[in-house]
Amino acid sequence: MLRRWSACAVVSIGIGLVTLGMSRAGAQGGPRMPGDLARLPLDPAPGRFLAPQAGVWAELKHLDTTLGWGIAQLEPGGQGYSFRLLPYATLRRFGEPGASAEDFPAGERVLIRRAAASGQAGSERYVAEIRDEVTEQLEKGFSYRTTSQDTESYSFVVEPVSTADAVVGGKTTLLYGRDTVVVNRESPVYVFRTAPGQKRWMSTGHREGGALMARYVLDQPSLERFRRQQRQRLLARVRIHGATGDVLAGAREIRVYPDFTAWAQRLKAGDELRLATVQSLGPESPVRVDGVEIREGTAVVRLAAAAAAAGIVRLSPPAAKAISYQWEIRPLLETNCLPCHSAGTAQSGFAISPPERLRAPGRRGIPVVPGKSIDSLLYLTMHGDRNPRMPPDRNQSEAELAVLRRWIDSGAVIDAAP
């Protein structure tokens, strides 16, 4: 539960929150979970909340979804807060669920809210959400339009407009520089020119030295690219960590949370999964899929037999299940590599499309050597063992790299397109 204690009220929006200020650095140089926060249970009261709350805006200082906690400064007032995430928190980035903590850097302006997952009367579950500003723009149907720009002072003026080009708010002057990533189509640009009248999806409200700055400025093609990256990274994380959901009445059905709907839709009758409770992450028990259906926008996995666990659970496929090139590797290449390394734009003489080119020698080496990730240029550059690291604008997550390594070491099989 999110609790903000004051003289007059207790506000609940889905995560455990206590007024603690900023915690000191841990042994490894990063923040450590405050002791009072660590003593809070992950889920104090499953499915039970106080009065509804639309959410609060905050500047994120630290987010750790592995241990389930974070630090933020709430708006207005800038009060320092530490919070404990419920095990079924959802992170929404660029309008879609399925993000990870690394997608939300320090200084990100986020909305912390709760969302109810529909269920039978008296059995509703709730999801704590952390969403970025672009998600709010997409949901409410507005973007920012440039009205003027001063390239000497690295500033520009924008105004929010609706999809019908109606002005829906006042003008804002923003600075851009080393902390602003302006992405137009496939390339990040750090000093840019944008003509008045151009519309952008923007993340604003970041402060440095008292000045209001922009962190991200995206056009529509860039937004779609980042969404594809997010979906691919989610599949990689599910491969390593599993999908979260809750066991419905009768123990024969598991409703996965919104982040994992696309993954669940790939399951087929007869697939064997592993199931564990979130609180203990064990012991794991095998379960067999009877089918998958979508109910009110949420995937429900039907089981062939009743699950032994109850409450909030984690589902993951057997470790031995083969990695699919079409479902897991090809999306990674499309979002991170193909803009610069396709047959038509083989920068540095390095092309990975069509897929047969993955095994063809190039000027710097062979992209994929089946069975040997340590000799595969694709893995070495994405892992950072060979320079320059690729892609240049972001690092791969450990889950993504683990999936890529396993695919190569298991023979780099290219399965048929679906």
TORROMI-835168 format. One record per residue (C-alpha): x, y, z. Coordinates in steps of 0.5 Angstrom, whole numbers, padded with zeros to 4 digits, always signed. Each point is the difference from the previous one (the first is absolute). Layout:
BEGIN
XYZ;...
***
This chain:
BEGIN
+0000+0000+0000;+0002+0007-0001;-0001+0004+0006;+0002+0007+0001;-0001+0002+0007;-0003+0007+0002;-0004+0004+0005;-0006-0002-0003;+0000-0006-0005;+0003-0006-0003;+0000-0001-0007;+0001-0006-0004;+0002-0001-0007;+0003-0007+0000;+0007+0000+0003;+0003+0000+0007;+0002+0007+0001;+0004+0003+0006;+0003+0007+0001;+0007-0002+0001;+0004+0005-0004;+0006-0002-0004;+0003-0006+0002;+0008-0001+0000;+0004-0003-0005;+0001-0008+0001;+0006-0004+0000;+0001+0000-0008;-0001+0008+0000;-0007-0001-0002;-0006+0002+0005;-0002-0006+0005;-0007-0001+0002;-0001+0004+0007;-0001-0005+0006;-0007+0003+0001;-0002-0002-0007;+0003-0007+0000;-0005-0002+0006;-0006+0002-0004;-0003-0006-0003;+0000-0001-0008;-0008+0000+0000;-0003+0002+0007;-0007-0001-0002;-0001-0004-0007;-0006+0003-0004;-0002+0005+0005;+0001+0008+0000;-0002+0006+0003;-0004+0006-0004;+0001+0000-0008;+0006+0005-0002;+0002+0002-0007;+0007+0000+0002;+0006+0005+0001;+0005+0003-0004;+0007-0001+0003;+0008+0001-0002;+0003-0007+0000;+0006-0001+0004;+0001-0007+0000;-0004-0006-0002;+0002-0008+0001;-0005-0005-0002;+0004-0006+0002;-0001+0002+0007;-0006+0004-0001;+0001+0007+0003;+0002+0007-0003;+0001+0007+0002;-0003+0006-0002;-0002+0008+0001;-0007+0001-0001;-0003+0006-0003;-0002+0005+0002;+0005+0002+0006;+0005-0005-0002;+0000-0004+0007;+0004-0006+0000;-0003-0007+0000;+0002-0007+0000;-0005-0005-0002;-0001-0008-0001;-0003-0003-0006;-0005-0005+0000;+0002-0007-0004;-0005+0002-0005;+0003+0007-0002;-0001+0002-0007;+0005+0005-0004;-0003+0003-0006;+0005+0004-0005;-0002+0003-0006;-0007-0002+0000;+0001-0007+0002;+0001-0005+0006;+0006-0004+0000;+0006+0004+0002;+0005-0001+0005;+0004+0004+0005;+0005+0002-0005;-0005+0003-0004;-0001+0006+0005;+0006+0003+0002;+0001+0005+0006;-0003+0007-0001;-0006-0003-0004;-0007+0003+0001;-0004-0006+0001;-0008-0001+0002;-0001-0005+0006;-0007-0002+0000;-0004-0007+0001;-0004-0003-0005;-0005-0006+0001;+0000-0006-0003;-0007-0003-0001;-0002-0006+0003;-0006-0003+0003;-0004+0004+0006;+0004+0000+0006;+0006-0003-0003;+0003+0006-0004;+0008+0001+0000;+0003+0006-0001;+0007+0002-0004;+0004+0006+0002;+0002+0004-0006;+0006+0004-0001;+0000+0004-0007;+0004+0005-0004;-0003+0007-0002;+0000-0003-0007;-0005-0005+0002;-0005+0005+0003;+0001+0004-0007;-0002-0006-0004;-0006-0002+0005;-0003+0007+0000;+0001+0002-0007;+0005+0006+0000;+0007+0001-0002;+0005+0006+0000;+0000+0005-0006;+0006+0004-0001;-0001+0008-0001;+0007+0002+0000;+0007-0002+0001;+0007+0004+0002;+0006-0004-0002;+0005+0005+0004;-0003-0001+0006;-0002-0008-0001;-0008+0002+0002;-0006-0001-0004;-0008+0002+0002;-0005-0005+0000;-0008-0001+0001;-0004-0006+0001;-0005-0001-0006;-0005-0005-0001;-0001-0005-0005;-0005+0005-0004;+0006+0005+0001;-0004+0004+0006;+0005+0003+0005;-0002-0003+0007;+0005+0003+0004;+0005+0006+0001;+0007+0001-0003;+0006-0003+0003;+0008+0002-0001;+0004-0006+0000;+0008-0001+0000;+0003-0005-0004;+0007-0002+0000;+0004-0006+0003;-0005-0003+0004;-0005+0000-0006;-0001-0005-0005;-0004+0002-0006;-0001-0006-0005;-0003+0001-0007;-0001-0006-0003;+0006-0005+0001;+0005+0005+0003;+0001+0003+0006;+0002+0008-0001;+0003+0004+0005;+0000+0007-0003;-0006+0001-0005;-0004+0004-0003;-0008+0000+0000;-0004+0004-0004;-0006+0004+0003;-0007-0005-0001;+0004-0006+0001;-0003-0005+0005;+0004-0004+0005;-0002-0005+0005;+0004+0003+0006;+0002-0002+0007;+0001+0007+0004;+0001+0002+0007;+0007-0002+0001;+0004+0005+0004;+0007+0002+0000;+0003+0006+0003;-0007+0003+0001;-0001+0000-0007;-0006-0004-0003;+0003-0006-0005;-0003-0005-0005;+0003-0007+0001;-0003-0003-0007;-0003+0003-0006;-0003-0006-0005;-0003+0000-0006;-0005-0005-0002;+0004-0005-0004;+0005+0001+0006;-0006-0002+0005;-0001-0006-0004;+0007-0002+0000;+0001+0000+0007;-0007-0003+0001;+0003-0006-0004;+0006+0000+0005;-0004+0000+0006;-0004-0006-0003;+0006-0004-0002;+0003+0001+0007;-0006-0002+0004;+0001-0007-0004;+0007+0000+0002;-0002+0001+0008;-0005-0005+0000;+0004-0005-0003;+0005+0001+0006;-0005+0002+0006;-0007-0002-0002;-0007+0003-0001;-0004+0003+0006;-0007-0002+0001;-0005-0002+0006;-0004-0007+0000;-0007+0001-0001;-0006-0003+0004;+0001-0008-0001;+0007+0000-0001;-0001-0002-0007;+0002+0007-0003;+0005+0005+0000;-0001+0007-0002;+0007+0004-0002;+0001+0007+0001;-0001+0005-0006;+0008+0000-0001;+0000-0008-0002;-0006+0000-0004;+0003-0001-0007;+0005-0005+0003;-0006-0004+0003;-0004+0000-0007;+0006-0004-0003;-0001-0006+0005;-0003-0006-0003;-0004-0006+0003;+0004-0005+0002;+0006+0005+0002;+0003-0002+0007;+0002+0006+0004;+0003+0001+0007;-0004+0004+0006;+0002+0003+0006;-0002+0005+0005;+0002+0007+0000;+0002+0000+0007;+0004-0006+0001;+0002-0001-0008;-0001-0007+0002;+0000-0006+0000;-0002+0000-0007;-0005-0005-0003;-0001-0002-0007;-0007+0002-0003;-0003-0002-0007;-0004+0005-0004;-0007-0002-0003;-0001+0007-0004;+0001+0007+0001;-0006+0006-0001;-0001+0007+0000;-0005+0003+0005;-0001+0007+0001;+0007+0001-0003;+0004-0004+0004;+0003-0007-0001;-0003-0006+0004;+0004-0006+0000;-0004-0007+0001;+0003-0005+0003;-0001-0008-0001;+0000-0001+0007;-0001+0004+0006;+0006+0004+0002;+0004-0002+0007;+0001+0008+0002;-0005+0005+0001;+0001+0008+0000;+0005+0004-0004;+0004-0005-0004;+0006+0000-0005;-0001-0004-0007;+0006-0002-0004;+0002-0005-0006;+0004-0006+0002;+0007+0002-0001;+0002-0005-0005;-0005+0003-0005;+0003+0002-0006;+0001+0008-0002;-0004+0002-0006;+0004+0004-0005;-0007+0003-0003;-0003+0001+0007;+0006+0003+0004;+0006+0001-0004;-0002+0003-0007;-0004+0006+0004;+0006+0001+0004;+0004+0001-0007;-0006+0004-0003;+0000+0005+0006;+0008+0001+0001;+0004-0002-0006;-0004+0000-0007;-0001+0007+0000;+0008+0001-0002;+0001-0008-0002;-0005-0002-0005;+0002-0002-0007;-0001+0007-0002;+0003+0004+0005;+0006-0005+0002;+0004+0005+0004;+0008-0002+0002;-0002-0006-0005;-0004-0003+0005;-0007-0003-0002;-0005-0005+0004;-0005+0000-0005;-0003-0005-0003;+0002-0004+0006;+0005-0005-0004;+0004+0006+0000;+0001-0001+0007;+0005-0005-0001;+0004+0003-0006;+0007+0003+0002;+0000+0008+0000;+0006+0005+0000;+0000-0001+0008;-0002-0007+0001;-0005-0005-0001;-0007+0003+0003;-0002-0007+0003;+0004-0006+0001;-0005-0006+0002;+0002-0003+0007;+0005+0006+0001;-0003+0006+0003;+0007+0002+0002;+0003+0000-0007;-0007+0003-0003;+0001+0008-0002;-0007+0001+0001;+0000-0002+0008;+0007+0003+0001;-0002+0007-0002;-0007+0000+0003;+0003-0003+0007;+0006+0006-0001;+0006-0005+0000;+0001+0003-0007;+0000+0007-0002;-0004+0004-0002;-0005-0003+0004;-0007+0000-0004;-0005+0003+0000;+0003+0006+0002;-0006+0003+0003;-0001-0005+0005;+0003-0006+0004;-0004-0007+0000;-0003-0003+0006;+0003-0006+0003;-0006-0004-0002;+0000+0002-0007;+0008-0002+0000;-0002-0006+0003;-0005-0002-0005;+0005+0002-0006;+0005-0004+0003;-0004-0006+0002;-0003+0000-0008;+0007+0000-0002;+0003-0005+0004;-0005-0005-0001;+0001+0000-0008;-0003+0007-0002;-0006-0004-0003;-0004+0005-0005;-0007-0003+0001;-0006+0001-0006;-0004+0007+0000;-0006-0001+0004;
***
